[in-house]
Amino acid sequence: MKLTRRTISRNMKKQRVVVLVVVVVMVMVWAWGSSPSSSSSSRFTLTAIRHQVTRNILSSYQDNDDNNNNDPPSSPPNNYYLPPDNLTQSYLMPLQALQEPPLALHPHPPEHPPSSSSLKIILLWNKFFGMNHYEFGLGREPFVSAGCPETRCWVTTNRSVLAHPNTHHPNTRTRKSLTHPDTHPDTRPPHALIWHTYDTDTSFPKYRSPMIPYIYFSMECPEILRRFGVDLTPYKNVFNWTFTYRRDSDVVLPYGEIMKLQHRDNSWDNIDFAEGKTKLAAWVASNCRTTSRRESLVKELQQYIHVDTYGKCGTMGCGSSRSWDCYQMLNQHYKFYLAFENSLCRDYITEKVYNILELNVVPVVYGGADYKRFLPPNSYIDVLDFPDVKTLAAHLSYLDSNTSAFNEYFKWKGEYTVLTRWGVRARGWCSLCQRLHQDPSSTPHHQDPSTTPHLHHQTYPDLHEWFVVQSHCVVVETEPYLTLLGLT
């Protein structure tokens, strides 16, 4: 047969197709053979992540030591948890704090008899995810409603309080001018300026008084800020204080707190927390591609046990992940909730853990924090305590079939209570108000008071180093973790 160029070309194409089919079949056979259902070990190996998170936790302790803090204990001390106090435990911000009432500095505000000169004015320079009240409130009312020990503070969004005649040198909008403003000291308000790290308005005041501390505010971890395109490297010697979830912040604002009860609450005894629950585990999420690769962890876990997934990352819906209807549904039907953080960063434990602790559901946690330092003992299951997902799934299955063992995870409820939402946020703002009324000689740990003439002259030399580098985030979506986890 005479082979033409066209015939040869056609035959070559057929051979390529055959080779491609063979390759595809081989890949499918390999994938099936290495799948969790047919393999003795899990592809999602947790050991590498656990080792790195442990190293990072130890590094964070070293960071604290470098900042002249005491070494953390190896286990939570008896007084680690918040003691009972008279502060609010309310879930909701008072409605009257949504709107700021008129503030007349001279004469005294009629609705607040204490001397107006004793009020510390806190200026919110920009917004917190579109909210001008920062989920706390405006005016003096939120401090009063929260039962703060010191209530002589006023939160305002009115930038006109910066119009001081004694502050007359312009700020040229450079970081240097923010750091070394050529201004005269001014004791008039505001007494603090709060700047949220992620807002469409990233400006600063045109003028700056050295008497006004600039406070860096963030409730998002560095990996989320990186996703938002936020770069903190330019902010050197700009901010005086920090107001974040990090426990080494000048003012701490966590997503939740655990309070130790003065007396044991026996009403929690003899309750079968498994009664009426017909489903094993649930996961609610809207961020479906994370640096923690929690979505891959959930997918792997589903190879061994049944996990219902809700929200944008799942196949089911229950309204907003923060809605009461959703929590009520979880509390009624499920034994476990996958409280997986989107980022594995220092001290980053979000509301997804604390809100579940309020329910009769066991949170299965996955994050970069040292959970044993923040949560009651035997109140949660840490993914990183297991060598692989298969072992984790076997433990959850065991608890599902053993009611007595499952109920052990709720004994803590008779000794502790959980503080969340507005109640925990109010405590952070109460601390800020107290700090503003402190003696100027009591400086935060980042500055030796003997080296500066005033409290507010202390600054963070490198905000990126403190908040990003010292957060010690583990980014699982980068090498070498993808290879170690079999996700490449």
N, C-alpha and C positions, 0 to 999 in steps of 0.2 A: 504494500500500500504506500502510496506516495504521501509523505508527510509535508504538508504545507506549513508555512509560518503560522497561519491561523489555527491549524489543528494543534500544533505544538503549544501555542499559547493557551488554547482551551484545555488541554490536558494538564498543563501546569496549574491552572486555576482550580481544576478538580482536585489535584493533589493537595493544594493549599487548604481547600475546604475539608478534605479528609483529615489532614494533620490537625487542623483547628478543632474538629469534632473530637478527635482522640484526646487532645489536650484538655478540652472542657470536661470530658468524661473522667479523665484521670484526676482533675482537680476536684470534681464532685465526689469521687470515691474517697479521695484523701480527706476532704472536709467531713464526710459522713463518718469515716473511720476515726477521726480525731475529735468528733463532737462529744459533748459531755455525756450524752446518753449511752455512748459506747466506749467511753474511755474511763480508766480508773482514776484519772486526776483531772482537775478543772483547768481550763485554759486561762481563766482569770485568776492568776496567782497573786495573792494578797501580801505575801511575805515581803516583797521588795518595797511596796508602799508602806507597810507597817514599819520596816526598819528605817526608812527615810523620815517618816513622820516622827518616830521616836527620837531620831537624831535632831530633828528640827525643834522638838519640844525642849530638849536639853540645851540647844543653842539659844533658845529664847530665854531660858533661865540665866544663861551666861550674859545675854544682853542686859537683863535686869541687874545683874551683879555689876556690870560695867557702868550702869547708871546709878550706882550707889544704893541699890535696893538690897534687902536681905535675901539670902538664898531661899528659894521656895522649899517647903517641906516635901519629903518623898510621898507623903499621903496627906489628905486634908486634915488640918488640926480641928479640934473640937469646936473652936469658935470661927471656923472658916465661913460658914453660912451666915447670912444676915440674921441678927437677933430680932426678936419681935420689937416693933416700935409703933408709934402713933401715926405714921404716914399712911396715906391712902393705899388701898388695894383695888381701887376701882378700875374697871376695864376701860371706861369711856372718859374722854376729855369733856369737862363741863362745857355745855353749850355756850354759856356766857363768855367763855374764853376764846371763842371763834372770832370775835370782833374786838378790836382794840378800842377802849374808851378814850376820850380826850385826856391828854396829859399836859397839865399846866405846871411848869416847873416853878413859876413865881406868879401868884402865891401857891400854897400847898394845894394839891388835889383835894377837893372837898370830900370825895368819897373815901379817901384814905388819910385819916388825921395825922399819922406820923409825919415828921418833918420831911418835906420833899428833898431837902438836901441830903437826907439819909438814904434815899432810894438809889439803888444801883441800876442804871439804865443799860439794858442789853439790846444792842442793835443787831437785828437779823439783816445782814447786807443783801443776801440773795435768797432764793427759795430752795426748799427741800422737796425735790421732785414735784414742783408746781405748787406746793403748800407753803403759804407765808407764815403759818403758825408752827411749822416744824413738828407737827403732831403733839405739841405740848400746850400751846395757847398763848394769847397775847395779853398785855397789861399785867396787873398784879394778881388778878384773880386765880390763875392756875397755881401760884405758890401758896395762896391761902387755902384753896380747895384741896391741895395735896397734903396739907398739914405740915409744910416745911418748918423746921426749927427756926429758920430765918426767912421771913416773908417780905423783907424790904427790898424787893427787886421788881423791875418792870421790863417786860419784853415789848419791843417796838419794831416796826418796819419803817418808821418815819425817818428818812435820811436827813431831814432838815435839822435834826439834833446835832449834826456834825458841823453846822454853820457857826463856828466859834470865832469871835473876833481876835482871840489871842493866838490862833493858829493861822499864820498868814503867809507862810512860805509854800509855794506850789510843789506838788509832787509831780515829777515828770513822767510818772507811770512806769519807771524802770524798777527792777527788783532792788537796785542799790538805794533808790530813794525811799522805797518801802522799808528797807532795813535801817537806813540812817536818815530819817526825816529831819530837815533843818527847821525845827519848830521850837516854840517856847512851851514849857510844861503848862498844862491846863487841867484843872481839877474838875471842870464842869463835864456834864454827860456828853456822849455815852461813856460808860465805864468799862464796856467790853464790846467788841465787834465780832460777830460769828459769820464765818464764810464757809458755805457748803461746797464741797469739792466738785460736785457735778451739777451744773446749772447752765442754762443758756447765757446767763450773765456772769461772766468771769472777771468783771472789772473790780477795781479797788477804789477806795475814796481818793479824791484828788489831793486832799491834804491828810496828813497823819500826825497825831500827837503821840509822843513817846509815852504818855500816861495811859493810853488806851491799849489794852492787850488785844491782839488779833488772835482769834481762836479758830483753829482748823477743825471742821466738823465733817465726819463721815461715818455712815453706818454700813457702807459697802466695803468689801475686802479688796485688796489690790488687784486681784485677778479680774474682778468685775469692772473696776475702773479701767484696767487695760483694755477690756472689751469695749468700753465706752469711749476709748480714745483719750483718756485722761493721762497727762504726763506731769508728774510732780517734780521732775528734776530741776525746773527753773526756780522752785520756791526754796531758796536758801536764805536763812536768817530773816524770814518774813513773818512766821507765826510764832507767837509767844507761848500759847497753850494748845493742847490737843483735847478734843471732845469726841471720842470714838468708842467703839465696843471693846477695843483692846484694853486689857487690864493694867497696862502700864501707861495709859493715857493720864494726863493731868486731871481730867474729869472723865469718869467712866460712865458710859451709857450702854449697858448690855441689852440684849434682846429679852432676857429673862433673868430671874434670880431665884435661889432656893432659900427659904426662911426656916430656921429651926424653931419648932414649937416649944413653948415653955413647959407644957404638959402634954403627955401623950394623949392622942385622940383615939379612944378605944372603939369608936363607932365604925372604924374601918376593919375591925377584927371579924372573923367568921363570915366573910363575904366570898362567894364564889364568883370571881371576876370573869370566868369563862362561860357562865350561864347565859344562854340565849344567843351566844355568838356562833354564827354558822360559817364564817369566812376566815381565812387564814391571814392574809397580808394584803396591804394596799399601798399604793404610791400615787401621790398627786404632784404634778410638776408642769411648769409651762416653759422652762428653759431646757431645751432638748439636746443641746450640744455644750457640754461643760468641760472645764479643765480637769475636773475630778473624774470624768468619764463615768459618772453615776448611771447614766443611761445604759452603758455597756454592762455595768454590774447588775442592774435590774434585769436586763435581757438574759444574762447568764443565769441568774437566780431562777428565772422562769423555766429553765431547763429541768429543774429539780422539784420545784413546788409551784403552786398556783399563786400568782400575784395579780391582783386587779389594778390596772393603771388608769388614772383619771387625769383630766386636764389636757392641755395641748400635746403633751408627750404620751398620752394614753389613748385608750379606745372607749372610755366611759366618761360621763360627766356628772358632776354634783354641784354645779354652780361654781362660784369663786372658791379657790382653794382656802381662802381665809373666812369664808362665810360660815355662819353658825349652822346652817343646814348641812353643810359638808362635814363639819366636825361631829354633829349629832349622828349622821349616818355612819361615820367611822366608829364612833363610840358604841353604837348599837350592834354592829355586825362583825367587826374585825378584832382579832387578837393582837396583831402586829401592824405597825406602820413603819414604812421605810423612810426614815428621816435623814435622807442623804443630802449633804451640802453640795452646792454647785462648785465649791472651791475648797481645797484642803489647806487652810491657812491658820496661823496662830490665833487662838482664842475665838475663832469664828464659829460660834454656835448660834444659829438663828432661831426665829420663832417657831420653825417647823419642829423643833425638839421640845421647847418649853410648852407650847400649846398642846402637844400630844400628852405630855406628862400630866396635864390637868385632867385628861380623860382616863378611862379605864382601859387603856391600850398601851402595850409595851412598845416604845420606840426602838427601832433598830438603827443605830447611828453610824454615820460614815463621814468623818471629817478630819481636820488637822489639829483640833484642840485636844488638850489633855482632859478628857471627859471626867475622869475620876476626881478632878479638882473642882468641878463645877456642879455635878449632879449627885443626888443621893446614891449610896451604894446599892447595887442590885435593883436599880430602877430602869435600866436600859440594857441593850445588847449591842456591843461594839463589833462592827464588821471586822475591824483589824485585829481582834483577838483570835481570829480563826486563820488557819493556813491557806484556805481556799474557800470558794463559794460552796462547793459540795458539802464541806464540813459544816458551814454555817446553815445551809438548808437542812441538813440532818438534825441540827440542834433545834431549829424552829419546828420541825416535824415532831421531834420528841416532846417538846413543850406542848404542842397541840394535842398530843395523845395522853399527856400526864397533867391532869388538872392541879394536883398538889404542887408540882414543880412550877407550873405557870403562875399560880397564886403567890408564890414566893417573891415575884417581881413587883408586888404591890404592898408589901409589909412596910415600906418606907412611908407610906401615906399617913400613917398614924403619928409620925415624928416630924414631918416636914410639910410645908405648903409651898406652892409655886406662885411666883409673882410675874405677871406678864402685862403686855399692852400698856395702857396709859399709866398704870400703877408703877411699873418699873421705869418708864421714861421719866416720870415725875421725880424719882429719886435722883436721877442724874442732874436734873435742873436744880433741885434743892441743893445738891452739892456745889454746883456752880455759884449759886447765890451766896452760900456760906463762904466760899473761897473769895468772892469779891469783897466780902465784909471782913476778911481776915486782916491781921496786922501785915503791912507791906513787907516786914522783915522775914515773913515765913514764905520762902520761895519754893517752887516745885523742885524736884530732885535733879532737873537738868542744869541747874545753875547754882553755884556757890553764892549765897547772899553777900559774902564779904567782898566779892569781885564786882558787884554792880550796885549803883546807888539807889536803884528802885526795883521793885518786884517785876515790873513789866518789861524791863530791859532784857531779861532772859529770852533767848530765841532758840529755835531748832535750826542748827547750822545747815542740815541737809534733810529736808522733809522726806525725800525719796528714800534715803538710807533708813530713816526711822520707820516709816510706814510700809514701804514696799520690801526692802531688803530684809529688815528685821521681822517681817511677818512670816518669813520662811515658808512660802507657799510651795506645795508640791504640784507641779503641772504634769498630770498623767498623760496629756495628749502629745507630749514631746518624748523623744528618745531619752533614756533607754527604756522607759516604762512601757511603751507600746509593744516593744519586742518581748519584754519580760512577761507581759500579760497576754501575749499571743494575739494582739489586736492589729498587727501590721498587715 
